[in-house]
Amino acid sequence: MNFNRYANLVEATNDLPKRGYSSTFRCEDGKMVCIQTENKYASKDMKIEELHRFEGYSNPADNSIIYAVACNDGEKGIIVSSYGADADSGLGEFMKTVDVVPNEENVDFADRTQSLRKPR
């Protein structure tokens, strides 16, 4: 599972759409809704291919997680959520029921991660 491949949430939200995860989703009435198409998905209709967690350095309320998901109709996108005390419990419960199926093409990410980081 690709986990914490990015330095921060901004880096992840900039790179994942370039890699084909171009849609965004929101949780509504126990389903995930694609913001671009308004298509609705049950948890059985999507899989988590990647997830990345970030912790706020100065504020614990800044904890966030980004999921890269693929739907059974070919739609691919991202879901961003906070975690910890400020987490959306409905979204968290929904995501617990989504299968995690890593995309094998994404497993070796060291080269791209290095190219995304600015030289010090």
Buried (B, 14 or more C-beta within 10 A) or exposed (E): EBEEBBBEBEBBBEBBBEBBBEBBBEBEEEBBBBEEEEBBBEBEBBBBBBBBEBEBEEEEEBBBBBBBBBBEEEBBBBBBBBBEEEBBEEBBEBBEEBEEEBBEEBEEBEEEBEEBEEEE
